[in-house]
């Protein structure tokens, strides 16, 4: 199965991008071929050297996985 996820929310302040990356990881774990397209504010999810606000997951590390 091939899946395309398009994320466009910022990495912090909302959980939409976080949940999209969690879904991508879960699908890939089940053998699906997953492509994640980051656009607009979601591009910051992959920015190197992020200073993560307290209480949030580091989305840079999640995009590398």
C-alpha positions in Angstrom: 0.0 0.0 0.0 1.3 3.5 -0.9 0.3 6.4 1.3 0.9 10.2 0.9 0.5 12.4 3.9 0.5 16.2 3.4 1.2 18.2 6.5 0.8 22.0 6.6 0.5 22.9 10.3 3.4 24.3 12.3 5.4 21.9 14.4 4.5 23.4 17.7 1.3 24.9 19.1 -0.9 22.3 17.5 -0.7 18.5 17.5 -1.7 18.0 13.8 1.8 17.7 12.4 2.9 15.5 15.4 -0.1 13.2 14.8 0.6 13.1 11.1 4.2 11.9 11.7 3.0 9.4 14.3 0.5 8.0 11.7 3.3 7.9 9.1 5.5 5.9 11.4 2.7 3.5 12.3 1.9 2.8 8.7 5.5 2.3 7.8 5.7 -0.2 10.6 2.9 -2.1 9.1 4.8 -2.3 5.7 3.2 0.6 3.9 5.2 2.8 1.6 4.8 6.2 3.1 5.6 9.6 1.7 5.3 12.7 3.9 5.1 16.1 2.1 5.7 19.1 4.3 4.4 22.4 3.1 3.8 25.9 4.5 4.4 26.0 8.3 5.0 22.2 8.4 8.4 22.7 6.7 9.7 23.8 10.1 9.2 20.2 11.4 12.3 19.2 9.5 14.4 22.2 10.5 17.8 21.1 12.0 18.8 22.3 15.5 15.3 23.1 16.8 14.8 24.5 20.2 11.8 22.5 21.3 9.3 24.2 23.7 9.0 22.4 27.0 6.4 19.6 26.9 6.7 19.0 23.2 8.3 16.2 21.2 11.2 17.0 18.9 9.6 16.8 15.4 13.0 17.1 13.7 13.9 13.7 15.1 10.5 12.3 14.1 11.0 13.4 10.5 14.4 11.7 10.4 12.8 8.4 11.5 
